[in-house]
Amino acid sequence: MSTIESLSHTQWDCKHPIVFLPKGRKKAIYGTIRQGLREILHQLAAQKECVIVEGRLCSDHIHMLIRIPPKYSVAHVVGLLKGKSAIMIARELMGRERSFAGQSFWARGYFVSTVGVNEATIRRYIQHQEKADRREDKPRLFKSLIRFSQKQSALSGSCLKTPALPGDTYYNARKFIAREFVQHL
């Protein structure tokens, strides 16, 4: 499952699950925005030699597993994805031609972790995320997933940014990842 890439003096396989959401967690990712956003994100990732391995566009957030070369920081790539995609959404999908000052499509912050041994678990979680969101009328975000990642970060040295809504919990994510993680022990 591991695909080793190489730069001039580096062999690497850096994958990161990333989650970010629209400002105010509005259910804004639907219809033409959903169709256009997929292509926009893939184009922007390719600009920095990144590949979106797996991804889901849910109505109020985005999950993706992205390969980022070690010469780019995760913060730089996520900043590019969020910043440039907001401009492209406004221009191409919402019909604005200029003057984007003071307006933003994405909320501040994001969740990121590193993928190691449990890549298959994270892939299954991303693939089943949309079904879990449909079951839960009011999806909650990250808190348990962050606790899990913080415990793992001590062992694996992962990066972690806090999400935009720290009071929310994500009960289904915690149960799913905990169950899958225990199976790999």
N, C-alpha and C positions, 0 to 999 in steps of 0.2 A: 504494500500500500504506500510505502515511502518512495518518493521520487526525488532523488538527490539532484540538485541543480549546481552549476558551478559558475563562478566569476573568475577573474584572472588568478587569484590566489586563495580562493575560498570555495569549499564545498558546503552547500546549505540545503536545508529543508525547513523553512520557517513558515509555519501556518498559524493564523490567529483567528479565533472566533470573535467577531465584532458585532455589537448591537447598538443601533442608534435610532432615534425617533423624531417625528415632526414636532415643531414647537407647540407646546400646550398639549402634547399627546393627542392631537386631533386625528380623527380617522380620515387622513388626507390622501392616502396611497390607494387609489382606486381608479377605475376607468382608464382614460387616456394617460394619466400620470403614471399609473402602474405599468402600462405597456411601454411607455417611453423611458421610464426610469431604469428599467432593467438594462436596456441598451446603453444609456448614458453612463451608468456605473461601470459597465464592462469597458467602455471606451476610456473612461478616466483612469481606471485601474491599469489598463494597457499602457498609458502614457508613462507610468512609473515602473514598467516591467512587472507589474503585479497581475495575478490571475485570481479571479473569484472562483474558487473550487466548488463551493456549494452556497446557495443563498435562497432566502424566502422573503418576499415582499408581503408582509402582513399589512392590514389596513392602518395600523397605528404604530408600527415599528418595522425595522429591517434587521434580519439575522443574516450574517454571511461568514463563511470560512474563506479567508483570503491568504494567498501566498505572497509574502512581501520579501524582496531581497534584503539581505542584511545591510546594504549600503543606504537604505532608506529607513527612517524611523517610522514606527507605527503612527505616532502623532502626526507626522508630516503627511502620510498617505491618507489617514482619516480626514485631516483638515482639507486636503485636496478633494477627496470624494464628497464631503459635505458642502464645502464652499462652492466649488465649480458646478456641482449638480444643482444647487439652489439657483444659481444664475441661469443654468440651462433650462431648468424647469420653468422659471419665470419667463424666459425668452421664447422657448419653443413650445411649451405646453400650456402656458397661461396667457400668452399673447402680449407680454410686456416687451417693450423695445429698449428701454433704458431707465435710469434713475431707480436703482435698487437700494438706495441709502435708507438705513433704518428698518429694513425688512429682512426677515430670514425665514427660511422654510424649516430648517432643522433646529431642534433644541440644543442647548449647550451640553457638552459632555457626551460620553459614550462608555460602553463596557468593552473591555478587551482582556483576553487571557492568552496563554500560549497553549499550543497543542503538542502533546507528547505521545505517550503510550495510548492515551484514551481518545485518539482521533476518531475512531469508529463510533464511539459513544456520542461524541459531539456531532458527527455527521447525521446519525439517527435522530438525535434531538432536533437538529435544524429541519430535517425532512418531516418530522411529525409535529413541528411547532404550529403550523396552521390549523391542524385538526384539534390540537389542544386549545387553541384560542377560540375556535368555534364553540367548543364545549363550555368554555368559561365565558359568560356574557361580559364580564368586566375584567379583562386580563390585568394582572399585576406584574410589576417589573422587578427584576434583578436581586432583591435583597438576599434571598437564600443562595442564589447563584454566586453572589459576591462573597458570602461567607465561605462557601465551598472553595472558591478560587483563592481567597486569602489564605485558607489552610494549605492549599496546594502551592501557593506562591512561595511559602517558606521552604518548601521542598524543591520546587522547580525554578524559582527566580523569575516568575512571570510579572509582566507589567499589569497595572490595574488602575483604571480611572473610575471615579465614582459616577453613577448615572445621574441624570437630571432630576429624578424624583426619588430621593432617598427614603421616603416613608413607605414606598410600595414594597410588597413582597411577591415572590414568584414561587408559589407552593409547588406547582406541577414540575417546574424545572428542577427544583431541589430534589423532589422524589425521584424523577427520572434519572438524573445524573448520579445521585447517590446509589440507586439500585444498580445502574450499569457499572459504576466504579467498583462497587463491592464484588461484582462478578469477575472483574479483571484482577482482583488481588490473589 
